[in-house]
Amino acid sequence: MAEISLSRVSKSYGSVEVIRDVSLDIESGELVVFLGPSGSGKTTLLRMIAGLESIDKGMLTIGGVRCETLPPGKRGVAMVFQNYALYPHMTVAENMAFGLRNVGVPSDEIRARIAEAARILEIESLLDRRPSQLSGGQRQRVAIGRAIVKQPKAFLFDEPLSNLDAALRSRTRVELAELHQRLRSTMIYVTHDQVEAMTLADRIVILNDCGIEQVGTPMEVYSRPTSRFVATFVGSPAMNILPVSVSGANDAMHARLPDGSLVALRGAPVGDWSELGVRPEALTVVAEGGDTSGRASVVERLGERTLVHVRLADGTQVIAQDVGLSTVEPGSEVRLRFDSSALHLFAKDGSAWHAH
């Protein structure tokens, strides 16, 4: 295991900047997820740590050793790719042994490492098969096994589940979480899937526009996003963002919605607030009263909860939550209540406030 430290690293392809002045410290044994939209630089940053992309500026240390100029094989990391990259003519055992043989590991030790990795991943019965005889999930386990036998300081995962179907993806995600609990190795995991990020990570690194937008635990980035981008990117469905005018002072502050309705703001500081954020679970359908009303356009019945798409009187669209056995139908009038303890305010200068 090893800590990984990035200090003001940058990367450009010609005149195109893809990573800008990024600094990040990852603790030994931590599972950190790089999360961001396509083009945010998350895979490039991972490949820079692996040594598959050069670092133009800045410093990288792995286990306290300067690594930005070391070749990939000298950095003590193992990478698991999206496409598995297994040799089709080799058995599972031969695929797992290949890299070890190339660096002169004794045969007895190779066999022992393969046996231990196969036990951890529960693939002992697959060791004599070739990749064409395996399912997608089994191939991914073999790719992970090939990384485990290297006994690296850190594991680097580049969207390893993106080629699997939804059900297998869910199962394998749980297996990866269990694997981290067993190995307690340092792991960096790249994904654009926020469910993977929220369920796997000790900390999430949100990347956007060539840099880091926020670093925090899954619930920190969900409950206290530091920017409008994080607020709308993390969470499914996304946070509702409403243009508002905020007035009042101290405990008497309120936000005026586009339809003229007022929403109380508890403890909000005076500021140049221009938008109100509320997640669907904090905007609920109520039988009477509430803060505003609108007409249901789409009703998504998800079993344990119901998501109701509502058009407010001024035409603004929001997504609210109702109980699983909701009686709301498309076209019906609904009343909505804002949870004042779970509201967010955003200013044009990028600052944010979160209710407690």
C-alpha positions in Angstrom: 0.0 0.0 0.0 1.1 3.6 -0.6 0.0 7.1 -0.5 -0.2 9.0 -3.8 0.5 12.8 -4.0 0.0 15.1 -7.0 1.5 18.6 -6.7 0.4 21.1 -9.3 0.5 18.7 -12.2 -0.5 19.9 -15.7 -0.9 18.3 -19.1 -1.5 19.7 -22.6 -1.7 18.2 -26.1 -0.3 21.0 -28.2 -2.3 24.1 -27.4 -5.1 22.1 -25.8 -4.9 22.0 -22.0 -6.4 18.8 -20.5 -5.2 19.0 -16.9 -4.5 22.3 -15.2 -2.5 22.7 -12.0 -4.0 19.8 -10.1 -2.9 19.0 -6.5 -4.3 16.0 -4.6 -3.2 13.8 -1.7 -4.6 10.2 -1.6 -4.0 8.3 1.7 -2.6 4.7 1.8 -5.4 2.2 1.7 -8.0 4.8 0.5 -10.4 4.2 -2.4 -10.7 7.4 -4.3 -13.0 7.8 -7.3 -12.4 10.3 -10.1 -15.8 11.4 -11.3 -16.7 13.8 -14.0 -18.3 14.2 -17.5 -16.6 13.2 -20.7 -13.7 15.4 -21.5 -13.1 16.5 -17.8 -9.7 14.9 -17.7 -10.3 12.0 -15.3 -8.8 9.3 -17.5 -5.9 11.5 -18.5 -5.1 12.1 -14.9 -5.2 8.4 -14.1 -2.9 7.6 -17.0 -0.5 10.3 -15.8 -0.3 8.5 -12.4 0.2 5.2 -14.3 2.9 6.6 -16.5 1.0 6.0 -19.7 0.8 9.8 -20.2 3.7 12.2 -19.5 3.4 15.0 -16.9 4.3 18.3 -18.4 4.6 20.2 -15.1 4.4 19.3 -11.4 5.4 16.5 -9.2 4.0 12.9 -8.5 5.0 10.8 -5.6 3.9 7.2 -4.9 4.8 5.8 -1.5 7.1 8.8 -1.0 9.1 8.2 -4.2 9.2 10.8 -7.0 7.6 9.1 -10.0 6.8 11.6 -12.7 9.9 10.6 -14.8 9.8 6.9 -14.0 8.6 4.4 -16.6 5.2 2.6 -15.8 6.8 -0.6 -14.7 8.9 1.1 -12.0 6.0 3.0 -10.3 4.6 0.0 -8.4 1.0 0.4 -9.7 -1.2 -2.0 -11.6 -3.9 -0.8 -14.1 -7.2 -2.5 -14.9 -8.6 -1.3 -18.3 -12.1 -0.9 -19.6 -11.6 -3.4 -22.4 -9.9 -6.2 -20.2 -6.9 -6.5 -22.6 -6.6 -10.3 -22.1 -4.5 -12.4 -24.5 -7.0 -14.6 -26.3 -4.6 -17.5 -27.0 -3.6 -17.9 -23.3 -5.5 -19.5 -20.5 -6.6 -17.5 -17.5 -3.6 -18.7 -15.5 -1.2 -17.8 -18.3 -2.7 -14.4 -18.6 -2.2 -13.8 -14.9 1.3 -15.2 -15.0 2.5 -13.3 -18.2 3.6 -10.1 -16.5 5.3 -11.8 -13.6 7.4 -14.1 -16.0 8.5 -11.0 -17.9 10.1 -9.6 -14.8 11.7 -12.9 -13.7 9.5 -13.9 -10.7 10.2 -17.5 -9.8 7.7 -20.1 -11.0 6.7 -21.3 -7.5 5.9 -17.8 -6.4 3.9 -17.2 -9.6 1.8 -20.2 -8.9 1.3 -19.1 -5.3 0.3 -15.6 -6.3 -2.1 -16.9 -9.0 -3.7 -19.3 -6.5 -4.2 -16.6 -3.9 -5.7 -14.1 -6.5 -8.0 -16.8 -7.8 -9.2 -17.6 -4.3 -9.9 -13.9 -3.5 -11.8 -13.5 -6.8 -13.4 -16.9 -6.7 -12.2 -17.9 -10.1 -10.3 -21.1 -9.2 -12.4 -23.1 -11.6 -11.6 -20.8 -14.5 -7.8 -21.0 -14.5 -7.6 -23.4 -17.5 -10.1 -21.6 -19.7 -9.4 -19.1 -22.4 -11.0 -15.6 -22.6 -13.4 -16.7 -25.3 -14.9 -19.2 -22.9 -15.6 -16.6 -20.2 -18.5 -14.1 -19.7 -17.8 -10.4 -19.5 -17.9 -10.5 -15.7 -15.5 -13.4 -15.6 -13.1 -11.6 -18.0 -13.2 -8.5 -15.8 -12.3 -10.7 -12.7 -9.3 -12.1 -14.6 -8.2 -8.6 -15.5 -8.4 -7.7 -11.8 -6.6 -10.9 -10.9 -3.8 -10.0 -13.3 -3.4 -6.8 -11.4 -3.5 -8.4 -7.9 -0.7 -10.9 -8.7 1.6 -8.0 -9.3 1.2 -7.0 -5.6 1.3 -3.3 -6.5 1.4 -0.3 -4.2 -1.8 0.9 -5.8 -4.5 -0.3 -8.2 -5.8 2.0 -11.0 -9.2 1.2 -12.5 -10.2 2.9 -15.7 -14.1 2.5 -16.0 -13.8 -1.2 -15.5 -17.5 -2.0 -15.4 -18.7 0.0 -18.5 -18.8 -3.0 -20.8 -21.1 -5.0 -18.5 -24.8 -5.2 -18.5 -26.8 -3.4 -15.7 -27.4 -6.4 -13.5 -23.8 -7.7 -13.8 -22.5 -4.2 -13.3 -24.3 -4.0 -10.0 -23.0 -7.3 -8.8 -19.4 -6.6 -9.8 -19.6 -3.2 -8.1 -20.4 -4.9 -4.8 -17.6 -7.4 -5.4 -15.1 -4.5 -6.0 -16.2 -2.9 -2.7 -15.6 -6.2 -0.9 -12.3 -6.7 -2.6 -11.1 -3.3 -1.3 -12.2 -4.3 2.2 -10.2 -7.5 2.0 -7.0 -6.0 0.4 -7.1 -2.5 2.0 -4.9 -1.4 -0.9 -4.8 2.1 -2.3 -7.2 2.3 -5.2 -8.1 5.0 -7.8 -11.2 4.4 -9.8 -12.3 6.4 -12.8 -16.0 6.5 -13.8 -18.7 8.8 -15.2 -21.3 6.8 -13.3 -22.2 8.5 -10.0 -23.8 5.4 -8.6 -20.4 3.7 -8.7 -18.8 6.7 -7.2 -21.3 7.1 -4.4 -21.2 3.4 -3.4 -17.5 2.6 -3.8 -15.6 5.7 -2.8 -14.0 6.7 0.5 -13.7 10.1 -1.2 -14.8 11.4 -4.6 -12.8 13.8 -6.7 -15.1 15.8 -9.0 -13.3 16.9 -12.1 -14.5 19.5 -14.5 -12.9 21.8 -17.1 -9.4 20.4 -16.7 -9.3 20.7 -12.9 -10.7 19.6 -9.5 -14.1 21.1 -8.7 -14.5 19.4 -5.2 -13.0 16.7 -3.1 -15.1 15.0 -0.3 -16.8 12.0 1.0 -19.8 10.8 -1.1 -22.3 12.5 1.3 -20.2 15.7 1.5 -20.4 16.2 -2.3 -24.0 15.2 -2.3 -25.2 17.3 0.6 -22.8 20.2 0.5 -21.8 20.8 -3.1 -19.3 23.7 -3.4 -20.5 24.8 -6.8 -23.6 24.7 -9.0 -21.8 22.2 -11.3 -21.3 19.7 -8.5 -24.9 20.2 -7.3 -26.3 19.4 -10.7 -23.8 16.7 -11.7 -24.0 14.6 -8.5 -27.4 13.0 -7.8 -30.0 11.3 -10.0 -32.3 12.9 -10.8 -30.3 16.1 -10.7 -30.9 18.9 -8.2 -33.6 21.3 -9.2 -32.2 24.8 -9.8 -34.6 27.7 -9.7 -33.9 31.4 -10.4 -34.9 33.4 -7.3 -34.7 36.8 -5.7 -33.7 36.6 -2.1 -34.7 39.3 0.4 -35.1 39.8 4.2 -32.5 39.5 6.9 -31.5 37.1 9.7 -34.2 34.5 10.3 -36.8 36.4 8.2 -35.1 35.7 4.8 -37.0 34.1 2.0 -36.6 33.3 -1.7 -39.2 34.4 -4.3 -39.7 31.7 -7.0 -40.4 32.6 -10.6 -44.1 31.9 -10.0 -44.2 34.4 -7.2 -44.3 31.8 -4.3 -42.1 32.4 -1.2 -39.8 29.8 0.4 -38.4 30.5 3.9 -34.6 30.3 4.3 -33.4 29.4 7.7 -30.1 30.9 8.7 -29.1 32.0 5.2 -26.5 34.8 5.2 -27.1 38.0 3.2 -25.5 37.6 -0.2 -25.9 38.0 -3.9 -27.9 34.8 -4.3 -29.5 34.2 -7.7 -30.5 30.5 -7.6 -32.2 28.1 -5.2 -31.2 24.4 -5.3 -33.4 21.7 -4.0 -33.1 17.9 -4.5 -36.3 16.0 -5.4 -36.4 14.3 -2.0 -36.5 17.7 -0.4 -39.4 18.9 -2.6 -42.3 16.7 -1.7 -45.9 16.3 -2.8 -48.4 17.2 0.0 -52.2 16.9 0.2 -52.7 20.5 1.3 -50.8 23.6 2.2 -47.3 23.6 0.8 -45.2 26.4 -0.7 -46.2 26.3 -4.3 -48.3 24.3 -6.8 -48.2 23.1 -10.4 -49.4 20.5 -12.8 -47.9 17.0 -13.1 -46.6 16.2 -16.5 -44.8 12.9 -16.0 -45.1 10.4 -13.1 -42.2 7.9 -12.6 -43.2 5.0 -10.4 -40.1 3.5 -8.9 -41.5 1.3 -6.3 -40.3 2.7 -3.0 -40.8 6.3 -4.2 -42.5 8.2 -7.0 -40.9 11.0 -9.0 -43.3 13.6 -10.2 -42.3 16.1 -12.9 -44.2 19.3 -12.2 -44.7 22.4 -14.3 -45.2 25.5 -12.1 -47.5 28.3 -13.0 -44.8 30.3 -14.7 -43.7 27.2 -16.8 -40.7 26.3 -14.7 -40.1 22.5 -14.5 -39.2 20.7 -11.3 -39.0 17.1 -10.1 -40.6 16.4 -6.8 -40.9 13.2 -4.8 -44.0 11.4 -3.5 -44.6 8.1 -1.7 -44.3 4.8 -3.5 -48.1 4.3 -3.7 -48.7 7.8 -5.0 -52.1 8.6 -6.5 -50.8 11.5 -8.6 -51.6 11.1 -12.3 -50.3 13.1 -15.3 -52.3 16.3 -15.7 -53.4 16.5 -12.1 -52.8 19.6 -9.9 -50.2 19.0 -7.1 -49.0 21.0 -4.1 -45.3 21.0 -3.2 -43.5 21.7 0.0 -39.8 22.7 0.3 -37.8 21.1 3.1 -36.2 24.3 4.6 -33.4 22.1 6.2 -32.2 20.9 2.8 -32.0 24.0 0.6 -29.1 25.4 -1.3 -28.3 28.9 -2.6 -25.9 29.7 -5.4 -24.5 33.1 -6.4 -23.2 34.2 -9.8 -19.6 34.4 -8.3 -19.7 30.6 -7.7 -20.2 30.8 -3.9 -22.8 28.5 -2.3 -24.7 28.2 1.0 -26.4 25.0 2.4 -29.1 24.8 5.0 -28.4 22.7 8.0 
